[in-house]
Amino acid sequence: MELKHSKIMLALVAFIILQPVIDVLTTASILFIDLPLTVGVLIRLAYLGIMAAWIVYAATKSKRAKLYLLYLVGFAVLVVVNFVTGMMVKKPFFIVEELTFYTKAVYFHVLFFGFLLLIESLAKNGSDTKKQLVNYFLLASGIISAVFVIAQLTGTSLANYARSKEGWTGWFYAGNEIGAAMAILLPITALYATSKTTSLKKSVIIHWLPFIFLSLSMLALGTKVGYGGILIVLLSIICGSVIMLMWKKKDEEKKVLKANALVSGVLIGALALTTPFTPVFGNMFAHLDILGISFKKPPVEYNALGEEIVVPEDEGPKITAKELENLVFSSREQYAADYKVQFADAPLIQQLFGMGFAGNYDHPEPHKPLKMIEMDFHDWFYAFGILGFLYMMAPIIYFAVKYVWQFIRNFKETFNYFGILTGVAFLIGMGISFTAGHVLTAPSVSIYLAFLFAVLVVVSRDTRLEKRV
């Protein structure tokens, strides 16, 4: 019975590997099958129900699980209050859209607590938590890279942008979501590479291939998130290696650190050299053109006497702070400003418990669908209000602070490639949530972040227990 129980838990955790496959099936169902619900929605909704049931089951045996369940019950109460408030205030009130948004919003929390309980139980039974994270994320990233390569070679890759900009999404329908998922997975492919690199032998490139292929796929997207993610990961390896060299004394350890730093430096150089040929480079200038900013040298002009008119250097194109903000956030800051006005005009109960999906919308025009800000923390705040936002952020802040405190207390033990790159993966996920969205409000991405965060919490607890022994 115990063995069967462990296999069920392992299967629930290993579900993470299937995410890219589900995304491809979702694309197929959207493009070729006219269904009200996609394959991805049905599978992930079923998984959400299974994880919720697992938490309820675990609550009968664990005090910690009871606390998690109590939190989720409180979350459900907030959602009900939000729903009822919306029905009273919003005219019209789109029930299906509101319920869909609630499902996406609770996904991260349910899966995070579910993964916590599963990983804790598996760790007690002898499972290697760190190895599970690396293996599962590595397999998922391998599937994504393979899909991108095949799609490009067969000329069947989907376009990431409708006009003016370049980029491809392979066989994945949502470019922003697959880009965010890859950015979270990338540091773990780098973790695999650094753990396998022992010297600068010819075979070293084999271990870096998962990282390289996933990086190329991210560059193909043509997004700032993809390019920035690659740069952040490589710089974190170099900086981390230099810091660790300060206290590592064994020659073998120093050799490994120097090898990883050198490989990362070479890859940064390759990225710099190829940047002018990447879609994101052209897309930045395309965005500037949309803003009416051009860096092209103006044509030579002559006065009435036939003399060339010299334009002073300081009269070249300038980017204002507002234009720079638009370049970084891709107009999301404008939606945030609109929501801020709506929130200020909303009744007190909505300010406390939120305005729900898409704010206090009017009836949308056919060409102007309802839209969120697409900056997850902003969307959480305006959708669930002051109280709801604080409630949703509480477990993230609580566990993150505990992890950081444990990390600092045992700095020399925890500051290694695992600690650095898993931390970078989590920070990238949270950073994308704040700036570009499609992480905490997208089940196809939040599942990766929930699993990663749960692993970090469990590993942190194991480190603390080891220090007491």
C-alpha positions in Angstrom: 0.0 0.0 0.0 2.8 2.4 0.9 4.6 1.7 -2.4 1.4 2.3 -4.4 0.9 5.6 -2.4 4.4 6.7 -3.3 3.9 5.9 -7.0 0.7 8.1 -7.0 2.6 11.0 -5.4 5.5 10.6 -7.9 3.0 10.6 -10.8 1.4 13.8 -9.5 4.8 15.5 -9.3 6.0 14.1 -12.6 3.0 15.7 -14.3 5.3 18.8 -14.7 7.1 17.0 -17.5 4.0 16.9 -19.7 3.4 20.7 -19.7 4.9 21.3 -23.2 3.0 18.4 -24.7 -0.2 19.8 -23.2 0.6 23.2 -24.7 1.1 21.7 -28.2 -2.2 19.8 -27.9 -3.8 23.1 -26.9 -2.5 24.7 -30.0 -3.9 21.8 -32.1 -7.3 22.1 -30.5 -7.4 25.8 -31.1 -6.3 25.7 -34.8 -8.0 22.5 -35.9 -10.9 21.7 -33.6 -13.7 24.1 -32.8 -14.3 23.4 -29.1 -15.5 25.7 -26.4 -12.8 24.4 -24.1 -9.2 23.5 -25.2 -7.4 20.3 -24.3 -5.1 22.2 -22.1 -7.9 23.8 -20.1 -9.6 20.4 -19.5 -6.4 18.6 -18.4 -5.1 21.4 -16.2 -8.6 21.9 -14.6 -8.7 18.2 -13.8 -5.2 18.4 -12.3 -6.3 21.4 -10.2 -9.1 19.3 -8.8 -6.8 16.3 -8.1 -4.3 18.5 -6.3 -7.1 20.1 -4.2 -8.4 16.6 -3.3 -4.8 15.6 -2.4 -4.6 18.6 0.0 -7.9 17.6 1.6 -6.7 14.0 2.0 -3.4 15.1 3.5 -5.2 17.4 5.9 -6.6 14.2 7.6 -3.1 13.1 8.5 -1.0 16.3 8.8 -1.3 19.5 10.9 0.6 21.4 8.3 -1.8 20.3 5.6 -4.7 21.4 7.7 -3.2 24.9 7.8 -2.8 24.9 4.0 -6.4 23.8 3.6 -7.6 26.4 6.0 -5.8 29.1 4.0 -7.4 27.8 0.8 -10.8 27.9 2.4 -10.2 31.5 3.3 -9.1 32.2 -0.3 -12.4 30.6 -1.5 -14.4 32.9 0.8 -12.6 35.9 -0.7 -13.4 34.7 -4.2 -17.1 34.3 -3.3 -17.2 37.8 -1.8 -15.5 39.2 -4.9 -18.0 37.3 -7.2 -21.1 38.5 -5.4 -19.8 42.1 -5.2 -19.1 42.0 -9.0 -22.6 40.8 -9.7 -24.1 43.7 -7.7 -21.8 46.4 -9.1 -21.0 45.4 -12.7 -23.6 45.9 -15.4 -23.2 43.7 -17.5 -21.6 40.9 -15.6 -19.9 38.2 -17.7 -20.0 35.1 -15.5 -18.0 32.7 -17.7 -15.1 35.2 -18.0 -15.1 35.9 -14.3 -15.1 32.2 -13.3 -12.3 31.5 -15.8 -10.2 34.3 -14.3 -10.8 33.0 -10.7 -9.6 29.5 -11.8 -6.4 31.0 -13.2 -5.8 33.1 -10.1 -6.1 30.3 -7.6 -4.1 27.8 -9.6 -0.7 28.9 -8.3 -1.7 28.7 -4.6 -3.4 25.3 -4.8 -0.5 23.8 -6.7 2.1 25.3 -4.5 0.6 23.9 -1.3 -0.1 20.6 -3.1 3.5 20.3 -4.3 4.8 21.2 -0.9 2.9 18.3 0.7 3.9 15.9 -2.1 7.6 16.8 -2.1 7.8 16.7 1.7 6.3 13.2 1.7 8.5 12.0 -1.2 11.6 13.4 0.6 10.7 11.5 3.7 10.5 8.3 1.6 14.1 8.9 0.3 13.5 10.8 -3.0 16.2 13.2 -4.0 14.3 16.5 -4.2 17.0 18.4 -6.0 17.5 15.7 -8.6 13.7 15.6 -9.3 13.7 19.4 -10.0 16.7 19.2 -12.4 15.5 16.1 -14.2 11.8 17.2 -14.6 12.7 20.7 -15.7 15.4 19.4 -18.0 13.0 17.0 -19.7 10.4 19.7 -20.1 12.9 22.1 -21.6 14.1 19.4 -24.0 10.6 18.9 -25.3 10.2 22.6 -25.8 13.5 22.9 -27.7 12.7 19.9 -29.9 9.4 21.5 -30.8 11.0 24.8 -31.8 13.7 23.0 -33.9 11.2 20.8 -35.7 8.8 23.7 -36.3 11.5 25.8 -37.7 13.0 23.1 -39.9 9.5 22.2 -41.3 8.5 25.8 -41.8 5.4 25.3 -39.6 6.3 27.6 -36.7 3.6 30.1 -35.6 4.4 33.8 -35.7 4.7 35.5 -32.3 3.6 38.9 -33.6 0.8 39.9 -36.0 2.7 42.8 -37.6 5.8 45.0 -37.7 7.8 42.7 -35.3 9.5 39.4 -35.9 9.4 36.2 -33.8 8.2 32.6 -33.7 6.6 30.5 -31.1 7.1 27.0 -32.6 3.9 25.0 -32.1 3.0 26.9 -29.0 0.0 29.2 -29.3 0.7 31.8 -26.5 4.1 33.4 -27.1 4.1 35.3 -23.8 3.4 32.2 -21.8 5.9 29.9 -23.4 8.5 32.7 -23.2 7.9 33.0 -19.4 8.0 29.2 -19.0 11.3 29.0 -20.9 12.8 31.8 -18.8 12.0 29.9 -15.6 13.4 26.6 -17.0 16.6 28.1 -18.4 18.5 28.5 -15.1 17.8 24.8 -14.4 19.3 23.7 -17.7 22.3 25.9 -16.7 22.4 24.1 -13.3 22.6 20.8 -15.1 25.4 22.1 -17.2 27.4 23.5 -14.3 27.0 20.4 -12.2 28.4 18.2 -15.1 31.2 20.5 -16.1 34.4 19.5 -14.4 37.0 20.9 -16.8 37.3 22.4 -20.3 37.3 19.1 -22.1 35.8 18.6 -25.5 32.8 16.8 -23.9 31.9 19.9 -21.9 29.7 21.3 -24.8 27.5 18.2 -24.6 26.3 19.2 -21.1 25.6 22.8 -22.2 23.5 21.7 -25.2 20.2 21.8 -23.3 21.0 25.4 -22.3 22.1 26.4 -25.8 19.1 24.9 -27.6 16.6 26.5 -25.1 18.4 29.8 -25.4 18.2 29.7 -29.2 14.4 29.0 -28.8 14.1 32.0 -26.5 15.9 34.2 -29.0 13.6 33.0 -31.8 10.6 34.3 -29.8 11.9 37.9 -30.3 10.9 39.1 -26.8 12.9 41.2 -24.3 12.1 38.5 -21.7 13.9 35.8 -23.6 17.0 37.9 -24.3 17.2 39.3 -20.8 16.7 35.8 -19.3 19.7 34.4 -21.1 21.9 37.3 -20.1 20.9 37.2 -16.4 21.6 33.4 -16.1 25.0 33.7 -17.7 26.0 36.7 -15.6 24.8 35.0 -12.4 27.1 32.0 -13.2 30.1 34.2 -13.7 29.5 36.3 -10.6 28.6 33.3 -8.5 31.8 31.5 -9.6 34.0 34.5 -8.8 32.4 34.8 -5.3 32.9 31.1 -4.6 36.5 31.2 -5.7 37.1 33.5 -2.7 36.7 30.7 -0.2 37.1 27.4 -2.1 40.5 26.0 -1.3 40.6 22.7 -3.2 42.2 22.8 -6.6 39.5 20.6 -8.1 36.7 22.9 -6.9 38.5 25.9 -8.3 39.0 24.2 -11.6 35.3 23.5 -11.9 34.4 27.1 -11.0 36.9 28.6 -13.5 35.6 26.2 -16.2 32.0 27.2 -15.7 32.9 30.9 -15.6 34.9 30.7 -18.8 32.1 28.8 -20.7 29.6 31.4 -19.5 31.8 34.2 -20.6 32.2 32.6 -24.1 28.5 32.2 -24.4 27.9 35.9 -23.4 30.4 36.8 -26.1 28.5 34.7 -28.6 25.3 36.4 -27.6 26.8 39.8 -28.0 28.1 39.0 -31.5 24.8 37.6 -32.7 22.6 40.2 -31.1 22.3 42.4 -34.3 20.9 39.3 -36.1 18.3 38.3 -33.5 14.6 39.2 -33.8 14.6 41.1 -30.5 17.2 43.5 -31.9 14.9 44.4 -34.8 11.9 44.5 -32.6 13.3 47.1 -30.4 13.8 49.5 -33.3 10.3 48.5 -34.6 8.9 49.6 -31.3 10.8 52.8 -31.4 9.4 53.5 -34.8 5.9 53.0 -33.4 6.8 55.7 -30.8 8.0 58.0 -33.7 11.7 57.7 -32.7 14.2 57.0 -35.4 18.0 56.6 -35.1 18.5 56.8 -38.8 20.7 59.7 -40.0 18.4 62.3 -41.6 19.0 63.0 -45.3 21.3 65.9 -46.2 19.5 69.2 -46.7 20.7 72.4 -48.4 19.8 76.0 -48.0 18.9 78.5 -50.7 22.7 79.1 -51.4 23.3 75.4 -52.0 25.2 75.0 -48.7 24.7 71.9 -46.6 22.6 72.4 -43.4 24.6 71.0 -40.5 22.4 69.5 -37.7 24.1 69.7 -34.3 24.8 66.4 -32.6 22.6 67.2 -29.6 19.5 67.5 -31.8 19.5 63.8 -32.5 16.7 61.5 -31.3 15.9 61.5 -27.6 13.8 59.0 -25.6 11.7 60.5 -22.8 11.1 58.7 -19.5 7.5 58.0 -20.6 8.7 56.5 -23.9 11.3 54.4 -22.1 8.6 53.1 -19.8 6.5 52.2 -22.9 9.4 50.5 -24.4 10.0 48.4 -21.3 6.3 47.6 -20.4 4.9 47.5 -24.0 1.9 49.8 -23.2 1.0 47.9 -20.0 1.7 51.0 -18.0 -1.2 52.7 -19.8 -3.6 49.9 -18.8 -2.4 50.2 -15.3 -3.1 53.9 -15.3 -6.7 53.2 -16.5 -7.2 50.6 -13.7 -5.9 53.1 -11.1 -8.6 55.5 -12.1 -11.3 52.8 -12.0 -10.1 51.6 -8.6 -10.2 55.2 -7.2 -13.8 55.6 -8.4 -14.9 52.1 -7.3 -17.1 51.6 -4.1 -15.3 50.8 -0.8 -16.2 47.1 -0.9 -14.5 46.8 -4.3 -11.5 48.6 -3.1 -11.3 46.1 -0.2 -12.2 42.9 -2.1 -11.5 43.8 -5.7 -13.1 44.6 -9.0 -12.8 41.1 -10.4 -11.9 40.3 -14.0 -11.0 43.2 -16.3 -12.1 45.8 -13.7 -15.5 47.6 -13.9 -15.8 47.0 -17.6 -18.5 48.5 -19.9 -20.0 46.4 -22.6 -17.0 45.7 -24.9 -17.0 46.6 -28.5 -16.5 43.7 -31.0 -13.0 44.9 -31.9 -12.1 45.8 -28.3 -12.2 42.7 -26.1 -12.0 42.8 -22.3 -8.3 43.0 -21.2 -6.3 42.7 -18.1 -3.1 44.8 -17.4 -0.9 41.7 -18.0 1.3 42.5 -15.0 0.4 39.8 -12.5 0.8 41.7 -9.3 -1.1 44.7 -10.6 -3.9 42.3 -11.9 -4.0 40.6 -8.5 -4.3 44.0 -6.7 -7.1 45.5 -8.8 -9.0 42.2 -9.2 -9.0 41.2 -5.5 -8.6 44.5 -3.8 -6.4 45.5 -0.8 -7.4 42.7 1.5 -7.5 40.1 -1.3 -4.0 41.1 -2.5 -2.5 41.0 0.9 -4.0 37.6 1.5 -2.7 36.2 -1.8 0.8 37.6 -1.2 1.1 36.4 2.4 2.3 32.8 1.8 4.7 33.9 -1.0 6.2 36.5 1.3 6.3 34.2 4.3 8.0 31.3 2.6 10.3 33.6 0.6 11.5 35.4 3.7 12.1 32.1 5.5 14.1 30.8 2.6 16.2 33.9 2.3 16.9 33.9 6.0 18.0 30.3 5.9 20.1 31.0 2.8 21.9 33.9 4.5 22.4 32.0 7.8 24.1 29.1 6.0 25.7 31.2 3.2 28.8 29.1 2.6 26.7 25.9 2.4 23.8 27.3 0.4 25.7 29.6 -1.9 26.5 27.1 -4.6 25.2 26.6 -8.2 22.0 25.0 -7.0 21.3 27.9 -4.6 22.3 30.5 -7.1 20.4 29.2 -10.2 17.3 28.0 -8.5 17.1 31.4 -6.8 17.6 33.1 -10.2 14.9 31.0 -11.7 12.5 32.1 -9.0 13.5 35.7 -9.2 13.1 35.7 -13.0 9.6 34.2 -12.6 8.6 36.9 -10.1 10.3 39.6 -12.2 8.3 38.6 -15.3 5.2 38.5 -13.1 5.7 42.1 -12.2 6.7 43.4 -15.6 5.3 41.3 -18.4 2.7 39.0 -16.7 1.5 35.7 -17.9 3.1 33.8 -14.9 0.9 33.8 -11.8 -2.3 34.2 -13.9 -1.3 31.6 -16.5 -1.6 27.9 -15.3 0.7 26.7 -18.0 3.5 28.8 -16.4 2.5 29.1 -12.7 2.8 25.3 -12.4 6.6 25.6 -13.0 7.0 28.4 -10.5 4.8 26.6 -7.9 6.9 23.4 -8.2 10.2 25.4 -8.1 9.1 27.4 -5.0 7.9 24.2 -3.2 11.3 22.5 -3.9 13.2 25.6 -2.5 11.0 25.5 0.7 11.6 21.8 1.2 15.3 22.0 0.5 15.6 24.9 2.9 13.9 22.8 5.6 16.2 19.9 5.0 19.2 22.2 5.3 17.9 23.6 8.6 17.4 20.1 10.0 20.9 19.0 8.9 22.4 21.9 10.8 20.6 20.8 14.0 21.9 17.3 13.9 
